[in-house]
Amino acid sequence: MKLNELRDNEGARKSRSRVGRGIGSGKGKTGGRGVKGQKSRSGVSINGYEGGQMPIYRRLPKRGFNNPFPTDYNIVSIARLEQAVEAKKLDAKKPVTAEALVEAGVLRRAKDGVRVLADGEAKTKFALEVAGASKAAVAKIEKAGGSVTILAPKAEADAE
């Protein structure tokens, strides 16, 4: 077998339906849009329009607050850190930072910081440098002889 002989399995890729290409196609003439009127044309913008009645999105009250600048943390459990150390991907002797976790393949990408949660048992002595950690996680890591350093949030660090 050669590279130019590679093919998908039969039926693995279904060709898209070409609408409005003759009566024989089964999607010809009106192209599945019904007959006449605004909705049969292209460029329709009447979604959510209720014929002059007050639309539902204006009838219902708005609640809460939507933060335009949310902090998005990577969440890592103690069990996941232990797993990475056992697989020899993470060096527990060096400080564990977001960059070290990305390098070890624990995280795909560093977001606004790492937050450690207390899932699992801490056997290894970690020196964590993270954006946050739950009280239970800090207690477990310190019980195992490790340390947790909470870093200042990025927004505050940038302002300084």
N, C-alpha and C positions, 0 to 999 in steps of 0.2 A: 504494500500500500504506500502510495506517495502523497505528499501534501495536496497536490492538485486533484486527488481522487477522494478527498474527505467530503462527506455529504451529511446533512442532517438526516435523522430518521424520517421515514415517510410519515407525513402528518404532523411533524414537530413544529413547523412554521405554517400558520394558516394565513393565506393572502387576504389583505383587507378588502372589505366590500366596496366596490366602486359604484357609488350611488349616481343615479341619473344617466345611465349608459344603455338605454334601450329597454323595451318591454320584456324581452327574453331574459334579462338578468333578474327579474323579479323585484328590482328596486329602480325601475325606470320611471318615466313620465313625471310623477310628483316627487319621486325620490324618498318615499317614506314620510313625507311631511303632511300628508292629507291634501286638502284642496284649498286654494286661495287664501286670502287674508294675510295679515302682518306676519304671523308665525311661519308662513310658508316661504317668506322672503329671507334673504340673508341680512345680518346686522340688526337683529331684533333686540330691544332692550326693555322688555316689559316684565322681567322677572321681579316679583315682589310688588307689582302694581295691582291694586285691588279695585279697579274701576272707580276711583274717586273716593272710596271708603278709606278711612284712616288705616294705613298699613299696620300689620301686626307688630313690626319692629318699632313702630312709633307709639303703639298703644301700650306696650309693656314697659314697665319702669326699668331704668338701668340701675344696676347695683354694684357696689364695690369700686375697686380702684385697679386700673391696669397699668402696672409699672412699665414705662417705656424703656427702662434700662435695667432689666433683671440680671442678677448674677446667676450664671449657669455653672454649677459645680460638677466635677467628675466624682462619682461616688464609688468608693472602694471599701470592701470589707476586710477585716483582719484575716479572715480565712483565705481571701484571694491573695493577700500579701504573703501568707505562709506558703501557699501553693506555688507562687513564683520563686520563693527562696528554695523550696524543695526541688523544683525543676532546674535550679541553678541559673535562672534568668535574672534574678535580682540579688545583688550583693548586700547583705544585711549589715556589713561592717561600715559601708559608706552611708552618708545621709540619704534617706529616701525622699526625693522631691518629685514633682510632677514630671520633670524631664527624665529622671531615672525610670519612672514607671512607664513612660512612652517608649523609651529605649528597650525596656524589658518586655514590651508587648502586653503589659497589663492594661494600659489605656491606648486607645486608637489615636487620640489627640488631646492635648491639654486645653481645657476650656478656661474658665475664670479662676480655677484653683481646684484642689482636691479636698474632699471631705471624707474622713474615715469613720466607718460605722463598726459597731461591736460584734458583728456576726463572726462566730468562730472563736477558737482558742489561740491566745498569743503564747508561743513557745520560744520564738526567736527574739533577740534583743534588737529592737529597731530604734533608729534615730530619725523620727519623722519630722519633715518640714512641710507642713500642709496649711491650707487656708482654714480648715476647721476639722473638729473631731467631736464625736459625742462624748458625754461624760463617762459613759460605760467603756467606750473604746480607750480613752485616756487611762482609766483605771486599770484595764487589762494590760495595756502596753507597759505602764509603769510597774505593775506587779511582776512582769516578766523581765524587768531590769532595763527597759528602754526609756526613751524620752520623746515627748511631743512638743514641737515648737509651732505655735500658731502664727502664721505670717499675716502682715497687714493686708487688707483687701487692695486689689489692683487700683481702684479709683482713688483711694487715699494715697497710695504709694506714688501714683502719677502726679498728684497735686503738690507733693512735697518737692 
